[in-house]
């Protein structure tokens, strides 16, 4: 294993708690465990509420990978039981509940995508329904007696809803108890989570103590901002970078983020170590490094993580050609036309959008072009030979051919 100070610097990179005292306590406890010279038992729980992952979801996975690379034991915990309720930590209303079938289907997809970040051979996959489902009602009462209603109502999302008179459902209180019991069941040393989940992670510490275990170290990470640089990354707001998106699209989206958001991305979703990030930050401040060049390096890194170095190089050349040299990419996919076709149907058939609804939305937003001319109506019909290039947004192109 690497020296303790080096491990500590890597593992604390990007960690935030909202107050300095909690940071100092957790850093000290992590150092103490690292000094024991054994692999630590580390985990992060993921409730598969959606079947696919964007870059924001990978923040805790990147921290797990750092632990793996340093020789520690990592568990990727899938919330097959907690996912039935949903974590209320980041919500101002109750989450809609999923069926067990939805949870399991999402879990399979989620875990497979996670291996784009985690080392498959070194990752333990576990399901918290294994120990939460067998709990009796008496067991749940025993867990609940360690907490007060006031402790829950002190949480911002609950206190805000309480003040507004909005409903707080009793089952939402159970979520922190269940997540806390995960730590007990696995006897963990370290748990990773988002800053908004700190209450749940601390519940694990409290329950571990109640069960005679050493309380875990909690490491919380901030929410990644989206490509707008302001709001949390989310598919609903459209400011996301999907980890399965084509290399050129990923690269272009990274290049669109504001300069001030770059360092957060470097700290939370790349393989750069603290001294490298510090050097980039210093070079940006001194003017030795141009923000554009730093962003291109960031874009290469992110595409390389999910698609490999060669794909990252091709994506960069594509970006230079399309956006810096204002030329069309030479490697556009092709779609053959044999008869007149509605523009919405064409976009969907060419695979350039995921749905016809998305196609109509993009046309309304004036984001669709034929040979550089904006398509004004979703009722437009494209004749064979009428246009050579269909462009959607700034990054998606299809060459139109005639049969």
Beta strands, then each sheet from edge to edge (+ up, - down):
strand 1: 41-46
strand 2: 73-78
strand 3: 123-127
strand 4: 190-194
strand 5: 217-221
strand 6: 333-337
strand 7: 341-342
strand 8: 368-370
strand 9: 373-374
strand 10: 381-382
strand 11: 389-392
strand 12: 396-402
sheet 1: 3+ 2+ 1+ 4+ 5+
sheet 2: 6+ 12+ 11- 8+ 9-
sheet 3: 7+ 10-
end
